[in-house]
Amino acid sequence: MEAKYFKNQLRGYNVVLGILKAESEDDFCRDCIGLEGAITKAEKGLKKLKLDMADLVAPEEEKRVLTNQIEQLSHQVSSLPLGEEPT
């Protein structure tokens, strides 16, 4: 795989993160089970992207930068607030 593939994937995840942030700030959407599923899907996709970095043929510096970006996005996605569990 090429570094361009990973850069394009990260651009897409930046857009997804923005949408998830906006949805998690809305009380109605934060309680939606669909938001929780979307966050889980994004987390799994970022984990897979990080695993796919093993196939990247690029200088170590570029790999390190891409890995750091993936880790930052993963942290931001996992820290998004969700609604309270119904009791």
Protein Blocks (a to p, Z undefined) as FASTA:
>chain_A
ZZklmmmmmmmmmmmmmmmmmmmmpmklmmpmklmmmmmmmmmmmmmmmmmmmmpccdfk
lmmmmmmmmmmmmmmmmmpccddddZZ
